Amino acid sequence: MEMSNGLGKKYSLQSLLAYAAPTIGLMVFMSIYTMIDGIFVARYVSATALSAINIFFPLYGLVIAIALMLGTGGSAIIARKMGEENYEEARRNFTFIVSCGTAIGFVIFVIGLLFITPIFQMLGAGATEELFKETYTYGRIMVMTSPLIILQMLFQLFFVTAGKPNLGLTVTVLGGVANIVLDYVFIVVMEMGIAGAAIATAIGIAIPAFFGLVYFSLYKGSSLYFVRPRFDGIFLLSSCINGSSEMVSNLASSVVTVAFNLLLLKYIGVDGVAAVTIMLYVMFILGAVFMGYSAGIAPIISYKFGRKDEVQLQKIFKSSLLIVSVGSIIVYVLALLFGPYFIQIMAAKGSNVYNIAVDGFIIFGVSFLFMGMNIFISMLFTALSNGKVSATISLLRTFVFVIVGLFVLPLIMGVNGIWLAVPLAEFLSILVCACFLFHQRKFYHYF
């Protein structure tokens, strides 16, 4: 039964893709139904409401960052212990990390509601009275959903670790379909505006969160299920350090989003914020392919590393480099061909928002050539329990290089410099990744 999670078998390029496919589908689907939220808001509420969602995004990113830190860092350690056939401790750690995530979610819930007005003012919602009103309405509902957001993200990652990626995909699709249907009902039929979008999103998040609680509580046939938890400060600290790169990446994205918003409010106005919101939606969908693949195979890498199976580790590494390289070219071509059509779904062709987004996306889209490899290499070091290297890559890639670009490039190139900041950061990051791969090769033996 302990080997029923499927991580112990031999993997080829094809079987790696097959194992990662549900997680890729899950990440892409999550991005798509998040974008559909934006479509309903843009089409049936207002461009200001769409901007409000982007103003709230940094706070949402904080919650996701914490969940990813606990989930990716914890799952790597748990998968390694499963590879060492220490299943009882793996289950105790699993139960403990889910308990910690739930408690943190409630803390964010309380603090968020107490300080919601100054937080939104700091994020730029005070630019106009209407923008603040829409941000407050949407953000208040979403802050109350914080514990469920963390649980949903944790269970998505641990379904993969438990060898049940298809089940994780299924429940996420159910939640997403519910979100889309309720978007239509609440926004179009009942005319609830941005509040309807927030409630629909909250219900869509609640479905996989509650399913995960029931599944891991009652089903004992999997390699992972809830047992009596035991406080383990060392494991919690190790999980946080190991998963710090994913937290850094999401926190940095939140800070960068604030910087984008403030710069675009200065250079263009509210339409600029709406335009970058659309571009970020497209980036999330296409970037989700790489995140899904990397997260999907991370437990396999951790498991093989725990078993000291260097032959499989090298095969997985080489196959992944090929998959990600080819995927990056495909995604970039798709971005060039279909980017304007994605944008047109959310902004009427010829409108000011549409023109800003299309012009910016031509430059912004270059980042897809490098993004996939950076995501994979960062996740590789997380899977190998080297959170320091992974966090360094993420900090440079998603924060340092981008912020420097946003401070310097607009002074030289104007608005085009804002769009160029992310592609430049991705290019510089791939050079950093290559240095780390070469430097760490003798210790991990991935080539």
Buried (B, 14 or more C-beta within 10 A) or exposed (E): EEEEBBBBEEBEBEBBBEBBBBBBBBBBBBBBBBBBBBBBBBBBBBBBBBBBBBBBBBBBBBBBBBBBBBBBBBBBBBBBBBBBEBBEBBBBBBBBBBEBBBEBBEEBBEEBEEEBEEBBEEBBBBBBEBBBBBBBBBBBBBBBBBBBBBBBBBBBBBBBBBBBBBBBBBBBBBBBBBBBEBBBBBBEEEEBBBBBBBBBBBBBBBBBBBBBBEBBEEBEEBBBBBBEBEEBEEBBEBBBBBBBBBBBBBBBBBBBBBBBBBBBBEEBBBBBBBBBBBBBBBBBBBBBBBBBBBBBBBBBBBBBBBBEBEEBBBBBBEBBBEBBBEBBEBBBEBBBEEBBEBBBBBBEEEBBBBBBBBBBBBBBBBBBBBBBBBBBBBBBBBBBBBBEBBBBBBBBBBBBBBBBBBEEBBEEEEBBBBBBBBBBBBBBBBEBBEEBBEEBEEEBBBE
